[in-house]
Amino acid sequence: MSEPGPATDASATPAHLGVGLGERTAAALVFGSSAAVLVVELVSLRLLAPYLGLTLETNTIVIGLALTAIALGSWWGGRLSDVVAPRRLLGPLLLWSGVAVALTPFVVRASAEVADGALLVLSAALTIFVPAALLSAITPAVTKLRLTTLAETGTVVGRLSGIGTVGAVFGTVVTGFVLVSRVPVTAIMVAVGVALVVVAVVLEVRLRVLGASTLTALGLVVVGGVGAVVGPGGCDVETTYHCANVEDDPDRASGRTLVLDNLRHSYVDLDDPTHLEFEYVQAIASVTDTTLAGPPDGPVDAHHLGAGGLTLPRYLAVVRPGTRSVVSEIDGGVVRVNRESLGLQEDDGLQVRVEDGREGVRRLADDSQDLVVGDAFGGISVPWHLTTLEAVADVERVLRPDGVYVANLIDHGPLAFARAEVATLAERFDHLAVLGETADLTGEGGGGNLVAVASDVPIDAAALQARLDERGTPWSLLTGADLTAWVGDADVLTDELAPVDQLLTPYRS
């Protein structure tokens, strides 16, 4: 007796659908499309950073969108492959995903220039979702082409699934370790878009299904590439972590502002390092003027977490001749910007190391520093691993008994993060102070920069306030019982639990 009809039909699935698509070609398509999805995902984070910041929330949104697109694209691609000849799907899927990728820099930057944040988020979501969904539909289409009998279903599906995963890993590693550090974001996106369109054309010619949409897609890729290059937005330098721009000060010929992503990170006067434009830098300089041991013009050993424009190391080199400053800066591109556009000249008194700040502190000897300055930021927040009790303990270890740790913080609303960080500092240091605008310290302001000071020797609050007033900095400070009341019952941050991004209130509303 013969087998039932459906099983017989399935086992005889038309083998001609696989003509022109060999095993290697199928593997290459799955590998390449999966790699492209991850390239787009990671590069989109860089593309959005100037407008949305580089935060845990931004990362979560982009990753969530990409995973949703992969899931829906795979589902939709599988269903479509059952109603349309798969070999007629592959070319259009590659073509239009290439168009979407190449247009992404232009669409995101144009949206940021002409509309509010809501439109930017929507356009960013679409430019991530559309190519990721289209590319994810390729794997089920290829799988359908390669399945010629039920007897090999597990082998084919498992092999192509594994190849897709390897492709995703490859795309992640190459983007993170090679592309982003060497190739501008726009160039990456346009190159991936062009590559996808070229592969689509070759594939359609090979499968003899070349359609009229090919020329349209090619034209849109060219438009997207040109628009992304000459359109609004862009960077002077795309570093590993930032979109960096150096802006001239129209009111001060030698003044330069370093803008990283959407934030003014540093101001440097090329002719006068003692000119401090930003109030938080004036506050930190006031701390170094009044709280360090020894004569006020004596040299110190200082370690700086985060470079920015190296404003404070330049200041210390002038007001405290002989000072030895070492800077830990994770982004080598920021260091290049300082050398090429901000007049940085390294010598025995100023060394910049491209390294993570916590690793930099870990390598320092015990009791070797008079001053540690924390001024490292990822987006609007201090990197969480620099805020924890374990990180603070390492800072205390490298400070001399009369040394000082001063840290720049940014917070808003109820200042939940700033209070938690000060609570963390209090676990390791005997004496603390917080500097900021009076309204922020009394809970009446909207927030902004705050400066935390920690030491194991008393802090001369009167001298520090007098120095702030002398500079014309409209800041005040809290110490002692007032500071304890300000901190309240804030939690101590640890390596096990440091929800820095969640404590920063702009992302709660």
C-alpha positions in Angstrom: 0.0 0.0 0.0 1.3 3.5 -0.9 2.0 6.2 1.7 -0.7 8.9 2.2 -0.7 11.7 -0.3 0.6 14.6 1.7 3.8 12.7 2.8 4.4 11.6 -0.8 4.0 15.2 -2.1 6.3 16.6 0.6 9.0 14.1 0.0 8.9 15.0 -3.7 9.2 18.7 -3.1 10.2 20.2 -6.5 14.0 19.9 -6.7 14.1 22.4 -9.6 13.6 25.2 -7.0 17.2 24.6 -5.9 18.7 25.0 -9.3 21.3 27.7 -9.4 21.6 27.8 -5.6 24.3 25.4 -4.5 25.1 24.5 -0.9 28.0 27.0 -0.8 25.9 29.8 -2.2 23.1 29.1 0.3 25.6 29.1 3.2 27.1 32.4 2.0 23.7 34.0 1.8 22.7 33.0 5.2 26.1 33.8 6.7 26.3 37.2 5.0 22.7 38.3 5.8 23.1 37.4 9.4 26.4 39.2 9.7 24.8 42.3 8.0 22.0 42.4 10.6 24.5 42.7 13.4 26.6 45.2 11.6 23.5 47.4 11.1 22.5 46.9 14.8 25.9 47.9 16.2 26.5 50.8 13.8 23.0 52.2 14.5 24.0 52.6 18.1 26.9 54.8 17.0 24.7 56.7 14.6 22.1 57.5 17.2 24.5 58.4 20.0 24.9 62.1 19.0 21.1 62.5 19.4 19.9 60.0 22.0 23.1 59.5 24.0 25.0 56.3 24.5 23.0 54.9 27.5 21.8 51.5 28.7 18.3 52.6 27.5 19.5 53.4 24.0 21.3 50.1 23.8 18.2 48.2 25.0 15.9 49.9 22.5 18.2 49.1 19.5 18.9 45.5 20.6 15.2 45.0 21.3 14.2 46.4 17.9 16.8 44.2 16.1 15.7 41.1 17.9 12.0 41.8 17.2 12.9 42.4 13.5 14.8 39.1 13.4 11.9 37.2 14.9 9.2 38.8 12.7 11.4 38.6 9.6 12.1 35.0 10.0 8.4 34.2 10.6 7.2 36.3 7.7 10.0 35.0 5.4 9.0 31.5 6.2 5.3 32.1 5.4 6.1 34.0 2.2 8.4 31.2 1.0 5.4 28.9 1.1 3.3 31.0 -1.3 6.0 32.6 -3.5 8.9 30.8 -5.3 11.8 31.4 -2.9 14.2 32.1 -5.7 12.1 35.1 -6.6 12.3 36.4 -3.1 16.0 36.5 -2.5 16.9 39.3 -4.9 14.2 41.7 -3.7 15.0 41.0 -0.1 18.7 41.8 -0.6 17.9 44.8 -2.8 15.6 46.6 -0.5 17.5 45.8 2.6 20.5 47.3 0.9 18.5 50.4 0.1 17.3 50.7 3.7 20.8 50.3 5.1 22.4 52.9 2.7 19.6 55.4 3.4 19.9 55.0 7.2 22.5 57.7 7.9 20.7 60.3 5.8 17.3 59.5 7.3 18.5 59.6 10.9 20.4 62.8 10.6 17.8 64.6 8.5 15.1 63.6 11.2 17.3 64.9 13.9 17.8 68.3 12.1 14.2 68.9 11.1 12.0 67.4 13.8 11.7 66.6 17.5 12.8 63.5 19.4 9.7 61.6 18.7 10.2 61.6 14.9 13.9 60.8 15.4 13.0 57.7 17.5 10.4 56.6 14.9 12.7 57.0 11.9 15.6 55.3 13.8 13.2 52.4 14.7 12.2 52.0 11.1 15.8 52.2 9.7 16.8 49.5 12.1 13.7 47.3 11.9 13.2 47.3 8.1 16.6 46.0 7.0 16.9 43.6 9.9 13.5 42.1 9.1 14.2 41.8 5.3 17.6 40.3 5.9 16.2 37.8 8.5 13.7 36.6 5.9 16.5 35.3 3.7 17.3 32.3 5.9 13.9 30.7 5.7 13.8 31.4 1.9 17.2 29.7 1.4 16.2 26.8 3.7 13.1 26.2 1.5 15.3 26.2 -1.6 17.7 23.7 -0.1 15.0 21.3 1.2 14.4 18.6 -1.4 13.3 15.8 0.9 12.0 15.4 4.4 14.8 13.0 5.1 17.3 15.8 5.3 15.1 18.5 7.0 17.0 18.4 10.3 20.4 18.5 8.6 19.6 21.4 6.4 17.8 23.5 9.0 20.4 22.8 11.6 23.3 23.6 9.3 21.8 26.8 8.0 20.8 27.9 11.5 24.4 27.3 12.7 25.8 29.2 9.8 23.5 32.1 10.5 24.6 32.2 14.1 28.3 32.1 13.1 27.6 35.0 10.6 26.0 37.0 13.4 29.1 36.4 15.6 31.4 37.4 12.7 29.4 40.6 12.1 29.6 41.5 15.8 33.3 40.9 16.2 34.3 42.6 12.9 32.2 45.6 13.6 33.3 46.0 17.3 37.0 45.4 16.8 37.7 46.5 13.2 35.1 48.6 11.4 34.0 51.1 14.1 37.6 51.9 15.0 38.8 52.4 11.4 35.8 53.3 9.2 33.4 56.2 9.5 29.8 55.2 10.4 28.4 56.6 7.1 30.9 54.7 5.1 30.1 51.4 6.9 26.4 51.8 6.3 26.7 52.8 2.6 29.3 50.1 1.9 27.0 47.4 3.4 24.1 48.7 1.4 26.0 48.7 -1.8 27.3 45.2 -1.1 23.8 43.9 -0.5 22.5 45.4 -3.7 25.5 44.0 -5.7 24.9 40.5 -4.3 21.2 40.9 -5.2 22.0 41.8 -8.8 24.5 38.9 -9.2 22.0 36.5 -7.6 19.1 37.6 -9.8 21.2 37.3 -12.9 22.3 33.8 -11.9 18.7 32.7 -11.1 17.4 34.4 -14.2 14.8 36.5 -12.4 16.3 40.0 -12.8 13.5 42.5 -12.3 12.9 46.2 -13.0 13.3 47.0 -9.3 17.1 46.5 -9.6 17.8 49.8 -11.2 15.5 51.6 -8.8 17.3 50.1 -5.9 20.7 51.0 -7.2 19.6 54.6 -7.7 18.3 54.9 -4.2 21.5 53.4 -2.8 23.5 56.1 -4.6 21.1 58.8 -3.4 21.4 57.5 0.2 25.1 57.5 0.1 25.5 61.0 -1.3 22.8 62.3 1.0 24.4 60.9 4.1 27.8 62.4 3.2 26.6 65.9 2.1 23.4 66.1 4.2 22.9 67.6 7.7 24.7 66.3 10.8 27.9 64.3 10.7 31.1 64.6 12.7 34.6 66.1 12.4 35.8 62.7 13.6 34.0 59.4 14.3 35.9 57.8 17.2 35.4 54.4 18.6 32.8 55.7 21.1 31.8 59.1 19.9 30.9 61.5 17.2 33.4 64.3 17.9 33.3 67.9 16.8 35.6 70.8 17.7 33.8 74.2 17.6 35.5 77.6 17.5 34.4 80.1 20.1 33.1 83.2 18.2 33.8 85.4 21.2 37.3 84.1 22.0 39.7 83.5 19.1 41.7 80.9 21.0 38.7 79.1 22.5 37.7 75.7 21.4 34.8 73.5 22.5 35.0 69.7 22.3 31.6 68.2 21.5 31.2 64.5 22.0 27.9 63.2 20.6 25.3 65.8 21.7 27.2 67.1 24.8 29.7 69.9 25.2 32.4 68.0 27.1 35.3 70.4 27.3 36.4 74.0 26.6 40.0 74.7 25.9 41.7 78.0 25.5 44.7 77.2 23.3 46.6 80.4 24.5 45.5 80.5 28.2 45.1 77.1 30.0 44.0 79.0 33.1 40.8 80.2 31.4 38.1 77.9 32.6 34.9 78.3 30.8 32.6 75.7 32.3 31.4 76.2 35.9 32.0 72.5 36.9 35.6 72.8 35.8 36.0 76.0 37.8 34.6 74.1 40.8 37.1 71.2 40.3 39.9 73.7 39.9 38.8 75.4 43.2 39.1 72.1 44.9 42.6 71.6 43.7 43.5 75.1 44.7 42.4 74.8 48.3 42.3 71.1 49.4 45.6 69.6 48.3 48.4 69.3 50.8 51.5 71.5 50.4 52.0 75.0 48.9 49.2 76.1 46.5 51.7 76.3 43.6 53.5 73.1 44.4 53.6 70.1 42.0 51.3 67.1 42.6 50.9 63.6 41.2 47.5 63.4 39.6 45.6 60.7 37.8 42.6 61.7 35.6 39.8 59.3 34.6 38.6 60.6 31.3 40.4 63.0 29.0 37.8 65.3 27.4 39.8 68.3 26.2 42.4 67.7 29.0 41.4 71.1 30.5 42.4 70.3 34.1 45.7 68.7 33.3 46.6 71.8 31.3 45.5 74.0 34.1 47.5 72.1 36.7 50.6 72.2 34.5 50.5 76.0 34.6 49.4 76.8 38.2 51.4 74.0 39.7 54.6 73.7 37.7 56.2 70.3 37.8 52.9 68.5 38.2 52.8 64.9 36.8 49.4 64.1 35.3 48.5 60.7 33.9 45.2 60.4 32.0 43.2 57.2 31.4 41.0 57.7 28.3 39.3 54.7 26.8 38.7 56.4 23.4 41.8 56.7 21.3 39.9 58.9 18.9 39.4 61.5 21.6 43.2 61.5 22.2 43.8 62.1 18.4 41.3 65.0 18.4 43.3 66.6 21.3 46.6 66.2 19.4 45.3 67.3 16.0 42.8 70.1 16.9 43.4 71.0 20.6 47.1 71.5 20.7 47.9 68.5 23.0 51.6 68.0 23.5 52.6 65.1 25.8 55.8 65.2 27.9 57.1 64.0 31.2 54.4 66.1 32.9 51.5 64.9 30.9 50.9 61.4 29.7 47.7 60.0 28.1 47.0 56.3 28.1 44.4 54.7 26.0 42.8 52.4 28.6 39.7 51.9 30.7 39.8 54.2 33.7 39.3 51.4 36.3 42.1 49.4 34.8 44.3 52.4 34.8 43.7 53.0 38.5 44.2 49.3 39.2 47.7 49.5 37.8 48.8 52.4 40.1 50.9 51.8 43.2 49.5 52.2 46.7 49.8 55.8 48.2 51.2 57.1 44.9 48.8 60.0 44.0 47.9 63.3 45.6 44.8 63.7 43.4 42.5 61.6 41.4 39.9 63.3 39.2 36.9 61.4 37.9 35.5 63.0 34.7 34.6 60.1 32.5 31.2 59.9 30.8 29.4 57.6 28.5 26.5 59.7 27.2 25.2 61.7 30.2 26.2 59.2 32.9 29.4 58.2 34.6 30.3 54.6 33.4 28.7 52.5 36.1 31.8 50.5 36.9 33.6 53.7 37.9 30.9 54.5 40.5 30.9 51.4 42.7 32.3 50.7 46.2 34.9 48.5 44.7 36.1 51.2 42.3 36.1 53.8 45.0 38.2 51.5 47.2 40.8 51.3 44.5 40.9 55.1 44.3 41.4 55.4 48.0 44.2 52.8 47.8 46.2 54.8 45.3 45.8 58.1 47.1 48.3 59.3 49.7 46.9 59.7 53.3 46.2 63.4 52.6 45.1 62.8 49.0 41.8 64.0 47.4 39.3 62.4 45.0 37.2 64.8 43.1 34.5 63.6 40.7 32.2 65.3 38.2 28.6 64.0 38.3 25.5 64.8 36.2 22.1 64.2 37.6 18.6 65.7 37.5 15.3 65.8 39.5 15.7 64.2 42.9 19.4 63.6 42.2 19.1 59.9 43.1 22.3 58.9 41.4 24.3 61.7 42.9 23.1 60.8 46.4 23.9 57.2 45.8 27.4 58.0 44.7 28.1 60.2 47.7 26.7 57.4 49.9 29.2 55.1 48.2 32.1 57.5 48.8 31.2 57.8 52.4 31.8 54.1 52.9 35.5 54.6 52.1 36.4 58.3 52.9 36.1 60.1 56.2 35.4 63.6 54.9 33.1 64.6 52.0 31.7 67.6 50.3 29.3 68.2 47.4 29.5 71.3 45.2 26.7 72.5 42.9 24.3 75.3 42.2 22.5 76.2 45.4 19.1 75.5 43.9 20.2 72.0 43.0 21.6 71.3 46.5 18.4 72.5 48.1 16.1 70.5 45.8 14.7 73.5 44.1 16.7 73.2 40.8 16.4 71.0 37.8 19.8 69.4 38.2 23.0 69.4 36.1 26.6 69.1 37.1 27.6 68.4 40.6 31.1 67.9 42.0 31.8 65.4 44.8 35.0 65.7 46.9 36.3 62.9 49.1 39.3 62.7 51.4 40.6 61.1 54.6 41.6 64.5 55.9 39.3 67.4 56.7 38.1 69.6 53.8 38.4 73.4 54.4 34.8 74.3 53.4 35.3 78.0 54.1 38.4 78.3 51.9 36.7 76.3 49.1 33.6 78.5 49.2 35.8 81.6 49.2 37.7 80.3 46.1 34.4 79.6 44.3 33.2 83.1 45.1 36.5 84.6 44.0 36.1 83.0 40.6 32.6 84.2 40.3 31.3 80.7 40.3 27.7 80.7 41.6 28.0 77.5 43.4 27.9 76.5 47.1 28.7 73.3 49.0 27.4 70.9 51.5 29.4 69.2 54.2 29.0 67.5 57.5 25.5 67.0 58.9 23.9 69.0 56.0 25.5 66.6 53.5 24.4 63.6 55.6 20.8 64.8 55.5 21.1 65.5 51.8 22.3 61.9 51.1 19.5 60.5 53.2 18.9 56.7 52.8 20.5 56.4 49.4 21.8 53.0 48.5 25.5 52.2 48.2 26.5 51.2 44.6 28.4 48.0 44.2 29.7 45.8 41.4 26.8 43.5 42.1 24.2 46.3 41.8 24.8 49.7 40.3 21.7 50.8 38.4 23.3 54.1 37.3 21.2 54.6 34.2 18.0 53.9 36.0 18.8 56.3 38.8 19.3 59.1 36.3 15.8 60.6 36.2 15.5 61.9 32.6 14.8 58.3 31.4 12.1 57.6 34.0 9.7 60.2 32.6 
